[in-house]
Amino acid sequence: MSGVNTGSTDEKRWQGAADEVRKAFSHLPWEQKISTLIKIELDMVGDAVENVVSAVSEAIDDLAKACDFSEQKSSTASGTSAHAPTS
């Protein structure tokens, strides 16, 4: 196998970074470990809320576009019949 596998290089780099974080975390006093874990959890909750709000916002935008399109279509259809010349 002469192909270069960049995935394994990236995996090694991430594993090395994770090991460094674990080592630094293990040297923290117990109170700082707890506060760090709480901060991480709050960050994760914030990210989750942000993703949910973004998804809901996109869904509302799509719904608004769909409603706007149907209103334009119906007003255009009724507008042409209302402006049709009578003989």
C-alpha positions as CSV (number, residue, x, y, z in Angstrom):
1,M,0.0,0.0,0.0
2,S,1.8,3.0,-1.3
3,G,-1.1,5.5,-0.8
4,V,-0.8,8.2,1.8
5,N,-3.3,7.9,4.5
6,T,-3.9,11.5,5.8
7,G,-6.7,10.2,8.1
8,S,-4.2,8.4,10.3
9,T,-2.0,11.5,10.6
10,D,-5.0,13.5,11.6
11,E,-6.1,10.9,14.0
12,K,-2.7,10.8,15.6
13,R,-2.7,14.6,15.9
14,W,-6.1,14.6,17.6
15,Q,-5.1,11.7,19.9
16,G,-2.0,13.6,20.9
17,A,-4.0,16.7,21.7
18,A,-6.5,14.7,23.6
19,D,-3.8,13.1,25.7
20,E,-2.3,16.5,26.5
21,V,-5.7,17.7,27.7
22,R,-6.2,14.6,29.8
23,K,-2.7,15.0,31.3
24,A,-3.3,18.7,32.1
25,F,-6.8,17.9,33.6
26,S,-5.4,15.2,35.8
27,H,-3.0,17.7,37.4
28,L,-5.9,20.1,38.4
29,P,-7.2,20.2,42.0
30,W,-10.5,18.5,42.5
31,E,-12.5,21.8,42.7
32,Q,-11.1,23.0,39.4
33,K,-11.9,19.7,37.7
34,I,-15.5,20.1,38.8
35,S,-15.7,23.7,37.7
36,T,-14.1,22.9,34.4
37,L,-16.5,20.0,33.7
38,I,-19.4,22.3,34.5
39,K,-18.1,24.9,32.1
40,I,-17.7,22.3,29.4
41,E,-21.3,21.1,30.0
42,L,-22.6,24.6,29.8
43,D,-20.7,25.2,26.5
44,M,-22.2,22.0,25.1
45,V,-25.7,23.0,26.2
46,G,-25.2,26.4,24.7
47,D,-24.1,24.8,21.4
48,A,-27.1,22.5,21.4
49,V,-29.6,25.3,22.1
50,E,-27.9,27.4,19.3
51,N,-28.3,24.5,16.9
52,V,-32.0,24.0,17.8
53,V,-32.7,27.7,17.5
54,S,-31.0,27.8,14.1
55,A,-33.0,24.8,12.8
56,V,-36.3,26.3,14.0
57,S,-35.4,29.6,12.5
58,E,-34.7,28.0,9.1
59,A,-37.9,26.0,9.3
60,I,-39.9,29.2,10.0
61,D,-38.1,31.0,7.2
62,D,-39.0,28.1,4.8
63,L,-42.6,28.2,6.0
64,A,-42.8,32.0,5.5
65,K,-41.4,31.6,2.0
66,A,-43.9,28.9,1.2
67,C,-46.8,31.0,2.5
68,D,-45.6,34.1,0.7
69,F,-45.4,32.2,-2.6
70,S,-48.9,30.8,-2.3
71,E,-50.3,34.3,-1.4
72,Q,-48.5,35.9,-4.4
73,K,-49.8,33.1,-6.6
74,S,-53.4,33.6,-5.5
75,S,-53.3,37.4,-5.6
76,T,-51.8,37.2,-9.1
77,A,-54.6,34.9,-10.3
78,S,-57.3,37.0,-8.7
79,G,-55.7,40.2,-9.9
80,T,-55.7,39.1,-13.6
81,S,-59.4,38.2,-13.4
82,A,-60.3,41.5,-11.6
83,H,-58.5,43.6,-14.3
84,A,-59.9,41.7,-17.3
85,P,-61.7,44.0,-19.7
86,T,-65.4,43.6,-19.9
87,S,-67.3,43.9,-23.2
